[in-house]
Protein backbone atom coordinates (compact mmCIF):
# COMPACT_ATOMS: atom_id res chain seq x y z
CA UNK A 1 0.00 0.00 0.00
CA UNK A 2 1.57 3.33 -0.98
CA UNK A 3 2.16 5.88 1.75
CA UNK A 4 -0.05 8.96 1.72
CA UNK A 5 1.97 12.08 2.27
CA UNK A 6 0.30 15.01 3.95
CA UNK A 7 1.12 18.41 2.51
CA UNK A 8 3.35 20.73 4.49
CA UNK A 9 1.57 22.53 7.33
CA UNK A 10 1.29 25.87 5.54
CA UNK A 11 0.09 24.34 2.25
CA UNK A 12 -3.00 22.38 3.22
CA UNK A 13 -5.47 24.56 1.35
CA UNK A 14 -8.96 25.49 2.43
CA UNK A 15 -12.49 24.19 2.32
CA UNK A 16 -15.40 26.15 0.89
CA UNK A 17 -18.89 24.79 1.35
CA UNK A 18 -21.29 25.81 -1.43
CA UNK A 19 -24.34 27.82 -0.43
CA UNK A 20 -26.63 25.10 -1.82
CA UNK A 21 -25.12 22.66 0.70
CA UNK A 22 -25.99 25.01 3.57
CA UNK A 23 -29.53 25.24 2.17
CA UNK A 24 -29.93 21.45 1.99
CA UNK A 25 -28.51 20.90 5.46
CA UNK A 26 -30.77 23.59 6.95
CA UNK A 27 -33.88 22.30 5.17
CA UNK A 28 -33.24 18.74 6.35
CA UNK A 29 -32.56 19.93 9.91
CA UNK A 30 -35.83 21.90 9.94
CA UNK A 31 -37.82 18.87 8.71
CA UNK A 32 -36.12 16.60 11.26
CA UNK A 33 -36.81 19.05 14.09
CA UNK A 34 -40.51 19.18 13.20
CA UNK A 35 -40.76 15.38 13.04
CA UNK A 36 -39.32 15.17 16.56
CA UNK A 37 -41.40 18.07 17.92
CA UNK A 38 -44.65 16.97 16.22
CA UNK A 39 -44.64 13.18 16.12
CA UNK A 40 -48.36 13.12 15.30
CA UNK A 41 -48.02 15.28 12.21
CA UNK A 42 -49.03 12.96 9.36
CA UNK A 43 -46.79 14.37 6.66
CA UNK A 44 -45.06 17.68 6.38
CA UNK A 45 -46.48 20.26 4.04
CA UNK A 46 -44.21 21.81 1.49
CA UNK A 47 -40.48 21.57 2.18
CA UNK A 48 -39.02 24.43 4.21
CA UNK A 49 -37.96 27.45 2.20
CA UNK A 50 -34.37 28.23 3.14
CA UNK A 51 -32.01 31.05 2.33
CA UNK A 52 -28.49 31.30 3.69
CA UNK A 53 -25.93 34.06 3.86
CA UNK A 54 -22.36 33.06 4.58
CA UNK A 55 -20.19 36.16 4.84
CA UNK A 56 -16.79 34.86 5.85
CA UNK A 57 -16.78 32.23 8.59
CA UNK A 58 -20.32 32.70 9.93
CA UNK A 59 -23.75 31.82 8.59
CA UNK A 60 -27.14 33.48 8.83
CA UNK A 61 -30.09 31.25 7.97
CA UNK A 62 -33.72 32.06 7.19
CA UNK A 63 -36.19 29.15 7.25
CA UNK A 64 -39.83 29.33 6.15
CA UNK A 65 -41.97 26.48 7.50
CA UNK A 66 -45.53 25.27 7.65
CA UNK A 67 -46.66 24.39 11.17
CA UNK A 68 -49.65 22.47 12.51
CA UNK A 69 -52.43 24.42 14.18
CA UNK A 70 -53.46 24.43 16.94
CA UNK A 71 -50.03 23.96 18.45
CA UNK A 72 -47.45 25.80 20.52
CA UNK A 73 -46.01 27.76 17.60
CA UNK A 74 -43.27 29.38 19.67
CA UNK A 75 -42.00 26.00 20.88
CA UNK A 76 -42.08 24.56 17.36
CA UNK A 77 -40.23 27.56 15.95
CA UNK A 78 -37.64 27.24 18.74
CA UNK A 79 -37.16 23.56 17.92
CA UNK A 80 -36.61 24.40 14.26
CA UNK A 81 -34.23 27.24 15.10
CA UNK A 82 -32.16 25.17 17.50
CA UNK A 83 -32.08 22.13 15.21
CA UNK A 84 -31.01 24.16 12.19
CA UNK A 85 -28.29 26.02 14.10
CA UNK A 86 -26.92 22.79 15.59
CA UNK A 87 -26.91 20.76 12.38
CA UNK A 88 -25.52 23.50 10.12
CA UNK A 89 -22.69 24.13 12.57
CA UNK A 90 -21.97 20.43 13.10
CA UNK A 91 -22.01 19.41 9.45
CA UNK A 92 -20.32 22.42 7.86
CA UNK A 93 -18.01 23.61 10.62
CA UNK A 94 -19.43 27.11 10.22
CA UNK A 95 -20.63 29.14 13.19
CA UNK A 96 -24.31 30.04 12.86
CA UNK A 97 -24.94 33.53 14.21
CA UNK A 98 -28.65 33.75 13.48
CA UNK A 99 -31.55 31.53 12.45
CA UNK A 100 -34.80 33.28 11.60
CA UNK A 101 -37.88 31.06 11.46
CA UNK A 102 -40.77 32.40 9.39
CA UNK A 103 -44.12 30.64 9.81
CA UNK A 104 -45.46 30.75 6.25
CA UNK A 105 -48.64 28.78 6.74
CA UNK A 106 -50.64 27.01 9.43
CA UNK A 107 -51.86 23.50 8.66
CA UNK A 108 -55.07 22.49 10.41
CA UNK A 109 -54.67 19.29 12.39
CA UNK A 110 -57.28 16.63 12.00
CA UNK A 111 -58.83 14.60 14.73
CA UNK A 112 -60.10 15.48 18.14
CA UNK A 113 -57.78 18.36 18.89
C-alpha positions, 0 to 999 in steps of 0.5 A: 500500500503506498504511503499517503503524504500530507502536505506541508503545514502551511500548504493544506489549502482550504475548504469552501462549502457551497451555499446550496449545501448550507440550504440542503442541510438547513432544510433537512434539519428543519424537517427533522426538528418538526418530526421530533417536535410533532410526532403526530403530524401525518406528513409535512407540508411543502419543504421548508424554504431556506435562504443562507448568507455566509459572509466569511466564517459565519452563517445566517439562515432564514427558514420558512416552515408550515406548522400544525395548528393548533399547536405551541407555535413558539415552541415549534419555531424554537425547535426548528431554530435550534435544530437548524443552528446545531446541524448546520454548525456540526455538518459544515463547521461554520458558526451560525450567528442567526436563524430566523424562522418564518411561519409561512402557513398554518396546517389544520390538524385533523382529529379530536384536537 
